[in-house]
Amino acid sequence: MKTKLISFGLALGMAASVAIAKETPKPVQQHNSNAVWFENWTGLSNTSMIIQAPDGAVTTIFAKSGTPVFQLNGDQIQDGIYRYELSAATENTVKIVNKQNNGRGDASKDSLAEAYRLNGHFTVYRGVIVTPKDVKEE
């Protein structure tokens, strides 16, 4: 009986580890005084990061692999809230529903990489990226 319980526990543990490997990634936004990037980036590729500055100017950064990194440009730093949208491909695949866009001939596929999207923002105050709770009026 004890051997059966151990075997069952091992089987559950292996099944859980396979499920964890296919989970949706959960990147965590990080920053220093002049850059924003993401940790926990495993499983994402072909990432596009679109950043909108407080004045409405838009910057796009593409990273084939690894985290995209946005750096403040010394000439054009504006205080305020910068908003971003990330879109990336995960390691998971989904079935192509619209056969019209599945490639042609030998390049045709029946599945593609599942999309991952994340929206967020960061704050620039006195020319540096800050955590909002750190901002104090004088």
Rosetta silent file (secondary structure, phi, psi, omega in degrees, C-alpha in Angstrom):
SEQUENCE: MKTKLISFGLALGMAASVAIAKETPKPVQQHNSNAVWFENWTGLSNTSMIIQAPDGAVTTIFAKSGTPVFQLNGDQIQDGIYRYELSAATENTVKIVNKQNNGRGDASKDSLAEAYRLNGHFTVYRGVIVTPKDVKEE
SCORE:     score description
SCORE:     0.000 S_00000001
   1 L     0.000  -43.061 -179.234    0.000    0.000    0.000 S_00000001
   2 H   -63.569  -39.204  178.952    2.808    2.393    0.917 S_00000001
   3 H   -64.370  -39.782  179.022    4.569    1.710   -2.421 S_00000001
   4 H   -64.861  -39.684  178.592    1.361    2.475   -4.339 S_00000001
   5 H   -65.708  -40.854  178.329    0.973    5.800   -2.518 S_00000001
   6 H   -64.173  -44.406  178.543    4.570    6.768   -3.269 S_00000001
   7 H   -61.687  -42.659  179.011    4.124    5.831   -6.961 S_00000001
   8 H   -63.366  -41.937  178.723    0.886    7.816   -7.110 S_00000001
   9 H   -63.904  -41.472  177.475    2.606   10.814   -5.479 S_00000001
  10 H   -64.393  -41.355  179.127    5.487   10.643   -7.952 S_00000001
  11 H   -63.259  -42.051  177.763    3.066   10.455  -10.888 S_00000001
  12 H   -64.409  -41.545  179.563    1.178   13.507   -9.601 S_00000001
  13 H   -62.977  -40.875  178.513    4.436   15.404   -9.105 S_00000001
  14 H   -67.667  -40.617  178.260    5.587   14.651  -12.656 S_00000001
  15 H   -63.746  -39.229  179.067    2.209   15.685  -14.079 S_00000001
  16 H   -66.598  -38.544 -179.897    2.359   18.933  -12.096 S_00000001
  17 H   -67.682  -35.255  175.698    5.852   19.713  -13.375 S_00000001
  18 H   -66.209  -41.446  178.689    4.695   19.224  -16.986 S_00000001
  19 H   -63.618  -38.483  179.693    1.730   21.530  -16.311 S_00000001
  20 H   -65.815  -38.310 -178.945    4.050   24.165  -14.823 S_00000001
  21 H   -62.845  -29.902 -178.168    6.289   24.030  -17.900 S_00000001
  22 L   -97.660    5.420  179.113    3.335   24.951  -20.141 S_00000001
  23 L   -65.444  157.461  175.333    1.953   27.711  -17.890 S_00000001
  24 L   -67.550  132.805  178.417    1.614   31.228  -19.189 S_00000001
  25 L   -59.894  153.503  179.633    4.771   33.235  -18.426 S_00000001
  26 L  -129.971   74.851  179.321    4.526   35.886  -15.716 S_00000001
  27 L   -62.444  148.287  179.996    7.106   38.591  -16.461 S_00000001
  28 E  -118.700  123.875  179.813    7.813   41.060  -13.676 S_00000001
  29 E   -67.600  134.377  176.331    8.553   44.699  -14.526 S_00000001
  30 E  -129.479  158.738  175.513   11.872   45.988  -13.171 S_00000001
  31 E  -155.968  159.079  166.655   13.572   49.361  -13.467 S_00000001
  32 L  -123.203 -157.560 -174.145   16.552   51.431  -12.463 S_00000001
  33 L   -69.805  -23.155 -177.790   16.917   55.185  -12.852 S_00000001
  34 L  -135.503   10.961 -179.198   16.909   55.158  -16.667 S_00000001
  35 E  -144.283  151.670  174.797   15.694   51.762  -17.968 S_00000001
  36 E  -125.271  133.969  177.364   12.690   49.417  -17.779 S_00000001
  37 E  -148.736 -175.710 -176.194   12.959   45.660  -18.429 S_00000001
  38 E  -132.790  140.183  173.517   11.304   42.430  -17.298 S_00000001
  39 E  -105.553  168.839 -177.647   12.423   39.457  -15.229 S_00000001
  40 L    67.594   41.522 -170.299   10.869   35.981  -15.289 S_00000001
  41 L   -89.762    1.767 -175.375   11.019   36.143  -19.087 S_00000001
  42 L   -56.582  134.331  174.711   11.329   32.401  -19.757 S_00000001
  43 L    90.412    5.316  179.103    9.199   31.063  -22.589 S_00000001
  44 E  -117.126  145.727  178.137    8.621   34.330  -24.494 S_00000001
  45 E  -151.000  172.756  178.991   10.074   35.404  -27.837 S_00000001
  46 E    47.337   58.459 -173.481    9.491   37.821  -30.729 S_00000001
  47 E   -95.364  136.125  173.240    8.452   40.586  -28.350 S_00000001
  48 E  -115.985  127.186  177.306    7.208   43.997  -29.327 S_00000001
  49 E  -118.171  117.583  179.664    7.106   46.698  -26.634 S_00000001
  50 E  -107.330  122.000 -177.066    5.238   49.884  -27.541 S_00000001
  51 E  -115.779  132.440  175.953    5.825   52.796  -25.131 S_00000001
  52 E  -111.941  121.899  178.832    3.816   56.024  -25.115 S_00000001
  53 L   -76.281  165.791 -179.357    5.457   59.058  -23.489 S_00000001
  54 L   -56.837  -29.246  179.808    3.398   61.665  -21.588 S_00000001
  55 L   -86.347    0.467  178.554    3.324   63.927  -24.681 S_00000001
  56 L    98.102   -7.715  178.002    1.956   61.092  -26.858 S_00000001
  57 L   -63.516  138.499 -176.442    5.226   60.218  -28.636 S_00000001
  58 E  -114.359  134.730  176.203    5.419   56.477  -29.360 S_00000001
  59 E  -123.025  136.526  177.589    8.543   54.288  -29.291 S_00000001
  60 E  -118.295  132.627  178.416    8.592   50.640  -30.407 S_00000001
  61 E  -122.165  134.259  178.040   11.229   48.136  -29.285 S_00000001
  62 E  -118.033  136.632  175.650   11.530   44.624  -30.736 S_00000001
  63 E  -132.333  116.081  179.465   13.410   41.727  -29.130 S_00000001
  64 E   -64.144  -41.823  175.599   13.610   38.388  -30.978 S_00000001
  65 E  -141.129  156.317 -178.504   14.678   36.670  -27.747 S_00000001
  66 L    79.441  174.712 -176.668   15.132   37.912  -24.208 S_00000001
  67 L   -76.516  141.166  170.626   13.476   40.840  -22.511 S_00000001
  68 L   -73.203  149.027  179.413   12.968   44.133  -24.312 S_00000001
  69 L  -127.370  123.524  175.924   14.698   47.064  -22.579 S_00000001
  70 E  -101.945  127.031  177.891   13.441   50.645  -22.779 S_00000001
  71 E  -118.275  138.736  175.618   16.008   53.317  -21.914 S_00000001
  72 L   -66.636  138.650  176.633   15.330   56.997  -21.379 S_00000001
  73 L   -92.047  124.292 -175.618   17.022   59.191  -23.954 S_00000001
  74 L   -54.043  -29.453 -178.073   18.937   61.995  -22.216 S_00000001
  75 L   -79.022  -28.777 -168.853   17.761   64.623  -24.718 S_00000001
  76 L  -122.857   33.892 -179.380   14.054   63.893  -24.546 S_00000001
  77 L   -76.392  126.821  177.250   13.247   62.940  -20.961 S_00000001
  78 L  -121.597  135.969  175.037    9.782   64.072  -19.927 S_00000001
  79 L   -73.450  146.844  177.218    8.341   63.754  -16.457 S_00000001
  80 E   138.387 -166.756 -177.747    5.046   61.894  -16.199 S_00000001
  81 E   -98.265  125.172  175.835    3.505   58.484  -16.703 S_00000001
  82 E  -100.868  129.963  179.286    4.776   56.320  -19.565 S_00000001
  83 E  -107.541  146.144  178.963    2.403   53.564  -20.689 S_00000001
  84 E  -136.982  158.135  173.238    3.477   50.379  -22.465 S_00000001
  85 E  -133.503  127.892  176.713    2.004   47.358  -24.204 S_00000001
  86 E  -106.246  139.047  168.549    3.935   44.116  -24.637 S_00000001
  87 E  -136.125  134.192 -175.933    3.032   41.430  -27.130 S_00000001
  88 E  -147.543  166.398  174.806    5.066   38.229  -27.444 S_00000001
  89 E   -98.990  136.427  176.414    4.875   34.625  -28.606 S_00000001
  90 E   -94.822  177.163  176.357    4.798   31.872  -25.982 S_00000001
  91 E   -80.546  -14.928  178.303    6.078   28.309  -26.306 S_00000001
  92 E   -75.321  152.438  177.422    2.460   27.074  -26.294 S_00000001
  93 E  -119.675  152.900  176.398    0.678   26.561  -29.597 S_00000001
  94 E  -128.821  152.494 -179.449   -2.928   27.074  -30.620 S_00000001
  95 E   -69.590  138.018  175.556   -4.853   25.725  -33.585 S_00000001
  96 L   -77.147  120.253 -178.273   -5.207   28.070  -36.561 S_00000001
  97 L   -88.348  -40.389 -178.716   -8.911   28.699  -36.985 S_00000001
  98 L   -91.187   95.813 -175.814   -8.725   30.958  -40.036 S_00000001
  99 H   -63.314  -13.412 -179.437   -7.147   28.700  -42.679 S_00000001
 100 H   -64.307  -28.270 -175.465   -6.739   31.721  -44.931 S_00000001
 101 H  -115.215   40.687 -177.726   -3.621   32.830  -43.006 S_00000001
 102 L  -107.594   15.331 -179.488   -1.799   29.529  -42.427 S_00000001
 103 L    91.777  176.185 -178.481    0.918   29.898  -45.104 S_00000001
 104 L  -125.329  148.573  176.129    1.149   28.360  -48.541 S_00000001
 105 H    56.757 -130.404 -178.719    2.411   25.009  -49.809 S_00000001
 106 H   -67.443  -18.657 -179.229    5.066   23.439  -47.609 S_00000001
 107 H   -83.681   -5.521 -178.304    4.992   26.499  -45.334 S_00000001
 108 L   -69.312  145.281 -178.708    1.366   25.911  -44.311 S_00000001
 109 L  -133.069  160.508  175.349    0.769   25.069  -40.649 S_00000001
 110 L  -108.908   -0.143  176.866   -2.207   24.009  -38.570 S_00000001
 111 E  -147.152  162.890  177.527   -1.007   25.747  -35.364 S_00000001
 112 E  -145.741  168.820 -178.412    0.911   28.836  -34.278 S_00000001
 113 E   -66.182  136.208  177.239    2.475   30.262  -31.138 S_00000001
 114 E   -69.558  139.074 -178.534   -0.008   31.462  -28.543 S_00000001
 115 E   -81.959  146.195  173.783    0.093   35.229  -28.002 S_00000001
 116 E  -123.072  134.693  179.649    0.972   36.842  -24.666 S_00000001
 117 E  -131.972  145.045  178.818   -0.002   40.445  -23.904 S_00000001
 118 E  -148.788  131.693  174.982    0.794   42.725  -20.978 S_00000001
 119 E  -112.848  149.380  177.880   -0.042   46.388  -20.362 S_00000001
 120 E  -169.731 -169.864 -179.919    1.571   48.562  -17.730 S_00000001
 121 E  -155.437  165.593  172.062    3.155   51.867  -16.894 S_00000001
 122 E  -147.307  161.109 -173.691    6.071   53.502  -15.136 S_00000001
 123 E  -114.999  135.185  174.041    6.662   56.986  -13.780 S_00000001
 124 E  -111.432  127.735 -178.995    9.443   59.441  -14.607 S_00000001
 125 E  -135.994  124.348 -177.665   10.042   62.200  -12.056 S_00000001
 126 L    54.920   38.602  173.885   12.850   64.761  -12.333 S_00000001
 127 L    82.539    4.752  178.169   14.350   62.853  -15.240 S_00000001
 128 E  -130.527  153.945  176.972   14.585   59.411  -13.598 S_00000001
 129 E   -78.326  127.690 -176.550   12.306   56.378  -13.426 S_00000001
 130 E  -128.903  163.051  169.758   10.865   56.113   -9.920 S_00000001
 131 L   -85.913  126.709 -173.074    8.472   53.981   -7.927 S_00000001
 132 H   -48.694  -32.933  179.882    5.384   56.229   -7.432 S_00000001
 133 H   -68.224  -17.325  179.459    5.484   55.928   -3.643 S_00000001
 134 H   -80.887  -13.380 -176.710    8.972   57.514   -3.778 S_00000001
 135 L   -78.221  124.654  179.921    7.643   60.749   -5.313 S_00000001
 136 L  -128.691  130.903  176.579    7.365   63.548   -2.718 S_00000001
 137 L   -77.471  143.649  178.928    6.227   67.071   -3.372 S_00000001
 138 L  -104.784    0.000    0.000    8.417   69.823   -1.941 S_00000001
